[in-house]
Amino acid sequence: MTQTENLTPASTGRSARLEVCLTPALIPLYNVEEYIVVIIDIFRATTSICYGIENGAEAIIPVSQVEECAAYREKGFDYLLAAERNGEVVSGFDFGNSPFSYTKEKVAGKTVVLTTTNGTHALHLSLKAKKIVLGSFLNITALCNWLKTQNDNILLVCAGWKNNFNLEDTLFAGAVVEQLKGTTLRTDDPAIAANDLFQLAKDDLDGYLKKTSHSERLKQLGIEADIAFCLNVDTTTAIPILDGEKLVKLVV
């Protein structure tokens, strides 16, 4: 059986779709209200959020703009404020989106307001979805096990880089497709392509992703440790889900 055949559903039974949106710029092509949306920003926003929720953050509030993040301080909320642009912490904020900022000691019992270059942008473009959850290599198996129990279309939204395609998010989407093989979900061409990419990279994720432009940006900032951390697999089980304006731990 070929890879493509393995991703094709049986002729009867479940007819829900598993699709991949390769960049946020393509979101308008989808009726997101018909989907459970999985936001993917491997380097580093969704990885950090998954880690923070696992470590007891009460909630993480994703906002689009730095000014929106700062406004929470002006309103007097006792929240941690996190802002990242172009891989760096924005001056005047508590931290950015390095996963090492989301340890239990820093975030347990806290609410964090976060804005990032790509991940929060993709999330805000998907707000009409049936549900929005976040994925990372840290929680991939827990995420996929939950997705298998759902009876809705699934759209994997790659945050990319400034509305452009990137390798790491697409590769992760392919890893999710891999775990959902054997279901009767109908896949689209981007999902098949993402899975083919995963087949190329799966034996050496770190080595394959060293070639990505985003990993080069992070290396130039001296934060190679973040890259390695983001490629840890199944170290958490928490699935962040959007509840109103807040990302909280999904109760399974």
Secondary structure, DSSP 4 states (H G I P E B T S, - for coil): --HHHHTSPPSSS---EEEEE-SGGGGGGS-GGGEEEEEE-TTTHHHHHHHHHHTT-SEEEE-SSHHHHHHHHHTT---EEEEEETTEEPTTSSB-S-GGGS-HHHHTT-EEEEE-SSHHHHHHTTTTSSEEEEE-GGGHHHHHHHHTT--SEEEEEE-TBTTB--HHHHHHHHHHHHHTTTS-PEE-HHHHHHHHHHHHHTT-HHHHHTTSHHHHHHHHTT-HHHHHHHT--SS----EEEETTEEEE---
